[in-house]
Amino acid sequence: MSINVETIGTSLAVQHYVGEVVEKDFCRMVSTSDIFLSNGRTQMQVIWELRVKPVNDNQTEFTNSVQSHPTEDFLTIIESQGLTFEQVVKDRQQIVEDHNGRETPLFAESIARAARG
């Protein structure tokens, strides 16, 4: 298990990842994450996949993919706020893309440092 605590947008996320697939070139982690919003707490399922693929003898491609799935509680909270699921998805997509865009190069560099020994 890996626990990750981070701020994504204005929400605090506590992610409890369990490795479903853990191989040298592919890792699939699944979490039922606690999400702390300005008006309460809910949960969301997060699936995080990391993949490394050789491009040539000197280069490797790193892919970082994150999927989020709402829980029934999450859907109830957004409905109580007068929001549609489609609105929330659109807003969260931009926030997560920005977050991942900044985080992915850091993961890649960390992996490269470890590979160099």
HELIX and SHEET records of a PDB file:
HELIX    1   1 GLU A   72  SER A   80  1                                   9    
HELIX    2   2 PHE A   85  ARG A  116  1                                  32    
SHEET    1   A 5 SER A   2  ILE A   8  0                                        
SHEET    2   A 5 SER A  11  VAL A  22 -1                                        
SHEET    3   A 5 PHE A  26  LEU A  37 -1                                        
SHEET    4   A 5 GLY A  40  PRO A  54 -1                                        
SHEET    5   A 5 THR A  60  PRO A  70 -1                                        
END                                                                             
